[in-house]
Amino acid sequence: MISYKSRLKLPFLLILLQIITFIYLSDFINWTYVEAQGQVKLPPGLRQQRQQIRHAIGGVYSENKTLYFRNSPFRVTEDVIVNPGVTLEIETGVQLYFDTGVGIKVYGTLRAIGNEFAHIEMLPFQEQLNYDETMPEFRLIDGPSVRQGRLQMKFRDRWRSVCTMVTNWTSIDTSVACRSMGYGDGGFWRWYRRVNDTYPLAMPAPGCVPSAKNLWDCDGFKDPNSIRMSENLCQGEDDIGLYCWGQPTFNGWARHWKGVSIYNSPFYYVPADPDMVAAQPESYSRLEFIDILYAGYDGYTKNVTTALYVEGVPPIMNGLRVQRSARDGIYFFEPNGPIILANSTISDNRGHGLVIENTTDGRLFVNYTLITNNYGDGIWYRQRYGGDTLVRRPGMPGRYKRQVQPHLHMNLMNIDRPRAEICESHKYNESMFFPHLFAIHLQNGSSYSELQPRPCWIQVKLPKRLDYVYTLQFVSVANRNPHQLGSRTDLIVCDGNLTFVELCEKERFRLPIRNGVIPQSVSIRYK
């Protein structure tokens, strides 16, 4: 049972929480592999050679389309756009060669299914000559992208943060630092508080000139033996953070193709466990044994982008090889379903390997996959913090999740809605699968005393004799009731009372509710 109580006047309070069931398996996953399973090294005689182009494709597809192996290779001369409700299928072994800055945009369904010995290959049409495969010895971390963050330098076999000893770098110094990382220009962004970093690098004055292309050309970096490293020099001082912009400067970036983008592909629901307790969305799109190489250049914006972009419910991904992207390897934006990536290799990309941003589902399964040698983080993950617009109500502006279903018995639009507003209704449809989304909303001007019955409560019945762990996860919290007035708001999780449903049998958790603070998730096992 979940109950909610508050005392004194509440100007405004809104909480969204989600109850999810997780299944724990005794089988563990080994994360270190020399070569990802499914990425078999083929003998030279079995690997497909580049052949003469047979067909040119591109444009908008308003009807279902299949790219057959017998018509391969294809040259893609303009963006392939798959409209909503349309399915694009790519057969095993198909080769696609993209013109510079050209890619695939999918608003419907993409089913590209290769096999272990005949991958689907997506490559640039222009062959790469004099390609710069080396990665910079400077990087930016702890920021929203590889272009913003704390400056670090690879020096003497490890990455070291840079402190300036309370000295501001000049605009020339920051510009040269960004050029050292392969960007056109940049400037100072912010100061980063020191972390527990052993032997940081102290550089108060790089002394760069406008013509310098790399920090190693500056007076402060020319002599490696004169670079100071000591925790005492940077004790109590902040690290410098930069913001870089502009087009890349490494050789060959402008010959990359764009990549594959999937926007809100239609999906259906499948059981998440054998006991039919929970259900999860699964996309109609599917990507298996595909090589996405040298992508990441958008011909429209004339700048870099991600190789594989997915928005909405992610497709099942197996046997992917994403390498040499001009920016991130795979980018998931607002995934509202589990991410499953297996038997894949994500390496040598000039951004992060995997980016998961604004996820409300939270589940990421990476199995038998090699993620290595990426310029940014291997996996960059950020949970979504929603606010009032997390659940879209009729009449609210903004973007929302949608799905176009090919089956008549399924709804055209799908918007996440709470199963119950527990301050108004204390019942929900118990026949529905987990996860359950509940909202708690006390209107402005409401006043309740501890002596009164709790206005917000709900009983969640857990299946008997099933050894599952149920997790209470908070999606968004807003509390406009100032605690300086002596008020207090708590969320109580307890065992339910069969006689008096609004009362607790045994209290398990009491969670204080503060404005903008997401409480820690709590797990419950049925006994």
Buried (B, 14 or more C-beta within 10 A) or exposed (E): BBBBBBBBBBEBBBBBBBBBBBBEEEEEEEEEBEEBBBBEEEEEEEEEEEEEEEEEBBEEBEEBBEBEBEEBBBBBBBBBBBBBBBBBBBBBBBBBBBBBBBBBBBBBBBBBBBEBEBBBBBBBBBEBEEBEEEBBBBBBBBBEBBBBBBBBBEBEEEBBBBBBEEEEBEBBBBBBBBBBBBBBBBBBBBBBEBEEBEBBBBBBBBBBEEEBEBBBBBEBBEEEEEBEBEEEBBEEBBBBBBBBEBBBBBBBBBBBBBBBBBBBBBBBEEEBBEBEBBBBBBBBBBBBBBBBBBBBBBBEEEBBBBBBBBBBBBBBBBBBBBBBBBBBBBBBBBBBBBBBBBBBBBBBBBBBBBBBBBBBBBBBEBBBBBBEEBBBBBBBBEBBBBBBEBBBEEEEEEEBBBBBBBEEEBEEEBEBEBBBBBBEEBEBEEEEBBBBBBBBBBEEEBEBEEEEEBBBBBBBEBEEEEEBEBBBBBBBBBBEBEBEEEBBBBBBBBEBBEEEEBBBEEEEBEBEBEBEEEBEEBEBEEE
